[in-house]
Amino acid sequence: MEKVKRRSALSALGVLSLGMAAPTLSKGEVVAEPYKVQKQTLKTDILVIGGGTAGVVAAIQAARAGRKTILVENGSQLGGTTTTGGVAFPGIFFAWGKQVIGGIGWEMVQEAVALNDDRLPDFSIPHGKQHPRHQVRLNGQLYAMLIEEKAVEAGVQIRFYETPTSAVFQKGNWVVQTVGKGTNTEIIANQVIDCTGNAYAASLAGFTLLREAVTQPGTLMFQIGGYDFKSLDLKLIQARYQEEIKKGTLVKSDFRNNIVGLLKSAGDNIQHVLGADSTTSESHTQANIYGRASLLKTLRFLRTLPGCEKTRIIDVQNETGVRETYRIDGHYKITHQDYVTGKVFDDSVSYSYYPIDVHDENGVLPDHLKEGVVPTVPLRALVPKNSRNFLIAGRSVSSDRLANSALRVQASCMGMGQAAGAAAALASMQNKTPLDVPFGDLRKLIEEHGGIVPGSSQKG
Amino acid sequence: MPGIHRRALLNVLLIGILLLPAWVTQEPIRYFQAPALSLKPDTVLAYTVDFKDDVDNDTLFQNRSKEGYPVSYFRRIKTSVCFDNKCRLVDITLYWNVTGRYLGFELPKGEFLSKTEHEPFTPVEYARLNELLADPFSPLANFSYEELVPKSASAGAGVDAVSSATAKNVLEYVVEGAVYTTYKLWHLIYGPARQEVVSLTEQRLSPGFLLKILESPDASDKIWALNHIRGYVDLTPELRKTVLSFIDNNQFNRAERAINALEPKALRSDTLQLALLEKYVRVNYALKNQLILKLKEAPRLNDQLKTALARSLASANGELLSNTLDLFQHHRVADPETGRIIAGLLQNDNNFLARKAFTYLKNVKIEDRIVEKQLNAYRLKHNL
């Protein structure tokens, strides 16, 4: 009897599980098969890894030069620091009254300015010690859409939500494995451009990377409102802030020990997240959580202050922007001395223009370039030692810490991106490694696409 | 010989006069920037304005030239600035350029500006004040009063910083010892008065007046004038000539604003279109693109211009190629000659160029046997 009972119970369960396996379908519904991640292989001329400031430009340049181009980006949109990071003021394109960074980066920026009815700053008026006067302010979200449109139009195959897991050079091509949401892809590319900003692909490929013992802090960009700065009792606010720091409820370095600065800037490029590192999901998660937690804690504190009771968050970026992680050990390392003297190399492919700008836990004190100085980037600084068919562009450029603090800025990264895209395109066409491409060919291609090469007739 | 003596004597006298403090010579103290217009004031008109500040004066004066052009504006200011609980009146006249730019200041005869302890400004400090006030982007715009004087506010608002209390980051933008004076004057200059000046000038705009402003030695005046052509005045032949002269590689902003100043109506002119073509050949990549975009506003394209641009396609790349094809598509350019030039790109090794050409030819039907043949070959090659 017991057995019978158990059997009928089991068969009842069987009916139940059968019922679960074959659900009643409404009209139009179908049963979805379990998703299987299928490995696929793609072939391309150029693979750009990282769709940020430099990567988008590199990919568009390569595609417009007629090369089949894939762009792998681990986020959901292009633009990186300019868009996802919220630093929608992409640096400085003019120096001493002349344009020094042009081409694809400038095209994208100018189009975003025009479509938003914004005005360009007057670059003919020297910025003096206030270099942000020459920053072009953009609508970040508009910019993200525009650059995506341009990449697609150029024929770039964009793969969002993907990241590489290995990179091996085999028989004259790179074989890069990537994973993404439901994807597992092998990409065979003749040339790779690492625009991750962290030299992540270069690291996977086994090239030597350099890093400072203490890197610059990151920043979560946000906007607060709901108070009238000019009517605040700043002395009292500063005293209350110091009390909280003493008690340990607020952290001095989170807002540069400057609560007045936070209120004045309303959140624009003021927060510091020490040790922020975007190289891996884990390190970036940590930076994001820290940035948000610190903001929330500070918001709650602000709302206890006289005149700030109604302080509110207007906007917060999706992630903490990162200033500095890894740099490649390239064929040439740009030094601080090179930068501040505006050294022009035989293989200079782009200009850079920004003050030496090292953020630390106390804030930042930009060290401005002397009048007339416009630093340059040699192609060798974009090529890791012992590499073939491999370039980097962006803040991972081979450079010392001080030079890097200026080179990392977006406009400079755009210039490097275009140069790297052109070098990779030519290397792929000529079946060479980028350093073997005749420099005349490279200069010609960059200039044909509006880029400005040091010594070029385009400058000015 | 007597002539030389006389000259030497005059020199000594001149140096002596220059060295004498202005208040001793009783000459009014005046510091000025270069004006946009070098015309002499002929008449003065008074306008009542709500300046929304604590200065007890609601009149803005406009100086006009014989021709009736505004040449400058001024406002008389009498306001208190206090030192250590002792207040004194600042009596000054502030001047604006016709474009709203700060022009200068003048003190009544015998008046002088003073710092802490009523110490008079030195000539160097007057010159520094003049420069500080000329900076429209000064951080003074955003400093709060408490940031300027982070000491105990014993005398309340309107107190000038006495000693070392002024924050280091503020000192760069003020005359030391006259923090509040600098701050207050800067805010009076860039406050509602500035907008009022611009509005009054806008009411007097004419091609001749703008031509005068375009001659200004100040770069920002030129930009201002270029921004006040389109939608404000007719582009007369003289004005057009001047605007075109600014389209060069020397100053991007000026060139970009000059291109922007050309309105669609003016672009009807074949002469203007051909002048732009001449510029196109000479300017850099970024400006070439601006010119192509501008031509989209023209009601039609001049044939000579169209052919020249079509021929330039063979060497165009990237953005320039895209923009030129967009321009042709916008104007529905479908003549066989242009069609054949574009069809020539179908065989280009660069897929991007070939694809762009294909998209164009597919969208703009061109009835030409050669074009058709090349299109079919492209379709066959790419299985389209």
Interface residues (C-beta under 8 A of the other chain):
Chain A: I60 Q61 A63 R64 A65 G66 K68 F94 G97 Q99 G102 G103 I104 W106 E107 Q110 L120 D122 F123 S124 I125 K129 Q130 R133 E153 A154 G155 F229 K230 L232 D233 L234 K235 V260 K264 E447 E448 H449 G450 Q458 G460
Chain B: F137 P139 N142 S144 Y145 E146 E147 P150 E172 A219 S220 I223 N249 N250 Q251 F252 N253 R254 E256 N284 Y285 A286 N289 S315 N317 G318 E319 L320 S322 N348 D349 N350 N351 F352 L353 R355
